[in-house]
């Protein structure tokens, strides 16, 4: 279960820098999450809150195969999740219809045992096909068709907490799995903070 008060900070040194994720307790009723974005006095940047509604529990996990050829570019073959009715991949039951991601969405990679598993950090994907995308690993390796697991996050931008150059507060009333900050424009380095308060 996620803590009721969480805070993350990000040192902003360029556009597209992101904070760690804050995970929310989607089972709390009512869900109610307050989000507050703060800036230190040095920073000159534009920030936004991104969030994801995709299942980040074990039921959202799926098997993939990864390949790299001596570079940090890792190709992921990801057939996606089973449709909600489950069952074998046939016309009666449905089946996996591709990963459903867009370039800029993220995945959490685990179980490769290659030193590139993502832990609490996520990898941004570059989509190359319905069943494939690439990620950039922290080190160059060579391997072929290694089995791993991912959970994915299709990203949305908060409707209020976007284009921010000064502190702002807003909320969620419908459940989402997690939130983070992203720098969308950069001038001067500094720190930005996201605080999430959940519950009554």
Residue pairs with C-beta under 8 A, 6 or more apart in sequence:
1 25
1 27
2 22
2 23
2 24
2 25
2 198
4 197
4 198
4 199
5 195
5 196
5 197
5 198
6 22
6 195
6 196
7 193
7 194
7 195
7 196
8 19
8 20
8 21
8 22
8 180
8 181
8 193
8 194
9 19
9 191
9 192
9 193
10 17
10 18
10 19
10 20
10 181
10 183
10 191
10 192
10 193
11 17
11 189
11 190
11 191
12 43
12 45
12 47
12 183
12 186
12 189
12 190
12 191
12 192
13 186
13 189
14 183
14 186
15 183
15 184
15 185
15 186
16 182
16 183
16 184
17 182
17 183
17 186
18 50
18 180
18 181
18 182
18 183
19 180
19 181
19 182
19 192
19 194
20 120
20 121
20 180
21 120
21 122
21 178
21 179
21 180
22 178
22 179
22 180
22 194
22 196
23 56
23 177
23 178
24 31
24 33
24 172
24 175
24 176
24 177
24 178
24 179
24 196
24 198
25 198
25 199
26 175
26 176
26 177
28 198
28 199
30 173
30 200
31 172
31 173
31 174
31 175
31 198
32 171
32 172
32 173
32 198
32 199
32 200
33 171
33 172
33 176
33 179
33 196
33 197
33 198
34 169
34 170
34 171
34 196
34 197
34 198
35 49
35 158
35 161
35 169
35 170
35 171
35 172
35 179
35 194
35 195
35 196
36 167
36 168
36 169
36 194
36 195
36 197
37 47
37 49
37 161
37 164
37 167
37 168
37 169
37 181
37 192
37 193
37 194
38 167
38 192
38 193
38 195
39 45
39 47
39 165
39 166
39 167
39 190
39 191
39 192
39 193
40 190
40 191
40 192
41 190
42 188
42 189
42 190
42 191
43 188
43 189
43 190
43 191
43 192
44 165
44 186
44 187
44 188
44 190
45 165
45 183
45 185
45 186
45 187
45 188
45 190
45 192
46 163
46 164
46 165
46 183
46 184
46 185
46 186
47 164
47 165
47 181
47 182
47 183
47 184
47 192
48 157
48 158
48 161
48 162
48 163
48 164
48 181
48 182
48 184
49 157
49 158
49 161
49 162
49 179
49 180
49 181
49 182
49 194
50 155
50 156
50 157
50 158
50 179
50 180
50 181
50 182
51 155
51 156
51 158
51 172
51 176
51 177
51 178
51 179
51 180
52 106
52 153
52 154
52 155
52 156
52 176
52 177
52 178
53 154
53 156
53 175
53 176
53 177
54 60
54 151
54 152
54 153
54 154
54 177
55 151
55 177
56 108
56 151
56 153
56 177
56 178
60 81
60 151
60 152
61 110
61 149
61 150
61 151
62 78
62 79
62 80
62 81
62 96
62 149
62 150
62 151
63 147
63 148
63 149
64 76
64 77
64 78
64 79
64 109
64 147
64 148
64 149
64 150
65 76
65 77
65 145
65 146
65 147
65 148
66 74
66 75
66 76
66 77
66 109
66 112
66 143
66 145
66 146
66 148
67 74
67 75
67 77
67 143
67 144
67 145
67 146
68 74
68 75
68 137
68 140
68 141
68 142
68 143
69 142
70 140
70 141
70 142
71 140
72 136
72 137
72 138
72 139
72 140
73 134
73 135
73 136
73 137
74 116
74 134
74 135
74 136
74 137
75 128
75 132
75 133
75 134
76 107
76 109
76 125
76 132
76 133
76 134
76 135
76 150
77 131
77 132
77 145
78 98
78 99
78 101
78 107
78 131
78 132
78 133
78 150
78 152
79 96
79 98
79 99
79 131
80 96
80 97
80 98
80 99
80 100
80 131
81 96
82 89
82 94
82 95
82 96
83 93
83 94
83 95
83 96
83 97
84 94
85 93
85 94
86 93
86 94
87 93
87 94
87 95
88 95
89 95
89 96
98 130
98 131
99 127
99 130
99 131
99 133
99 152
100 152
100 154
101 107
101 125
101 127
101 133
101 152
101 154
102 127
102 154
103 125
103 126
103 127
103 133
104 124
104 125
104 155
105 124
105 125
105 152
105 153
105 154
105 155
106 122
106 123
106 124
106 125
106 152
106 153
106 155
107 118
107 122
107 123
107 125
107 135
107 150
107 151
107 152
107 153
108 118
108 122
108 123
108 150
108 151
108 152
108 153
109 116
109 117
109 118
109 123
109 135
109 148
109 149
109 150
110 117
110 118
110 148
110 149
110 150
111 117
111 147
111 148
111 149
112 146
112 147
112 148
114 141
114 143
114 146
115 139
115 141
116 137
116 138
116 139
116 141
117 148
122 153
123 135
123 136
123 137
124 135
124 136
125 133
125 134
125 135
126 133
126 134
126 135
127 133
128 134
153 177
153 178
158 170
158 179
160 168
160 170
161 168
161 170
162 184
163 184
179 194
179 196
180 194
181 192
181 193
181 194
183 192
